Amino acid sequence: MAKIGLNLKIDVSKIDKQHLFKGQKGTYLDATIFVDLDNADQHGNHGMIVQAWKDAPKGQTPILGNGKVFWKDNGQQQSYQQQPQQQSQQKPPMTEPDFEYDDSIPF
């Protein structure tokens, strides 16, 4: 079986909190990722992540984010990834993300 590495980007503000559930070790979210290894969208994403729950209406669950393949089991980065910028260009210093804190999210 082939193995892949996926980077996931999830917009936690889109999580339908009524479908979070308590487990033995914490609060959980069921999600599903659909992956197309052979095709990437215009942003390099290979799939999307949707929230999932029992008896969810087909096609009506929130899209939470995207997934991007960054590694396959041959250990090489994929050719669709952008090449690193030239060393002469300096990256701007990292800053804190600008978002509102929502204490109703359990993580």
Sequence and secondary structure as in RCSB ss.txt:
>XXXX:A:sequence
MAKIGLNLKIDVSKIDKQHLFKGQKGTYLDATIFVDLDNADQHGNHGMIVQAWKDAPKGQTPILGNGKVFWKDNG
QQQSYQQQPQQQSQQKPPMTEPDFEYDDSIPF
>XXXX:A:secstr
   EEEEEEE GGG  GGG EE SSSEE  EEEEE TT   TTS  EEEEE  TT  TT S EEEEEEEEEETTS
   TTS     TTS             TTS  
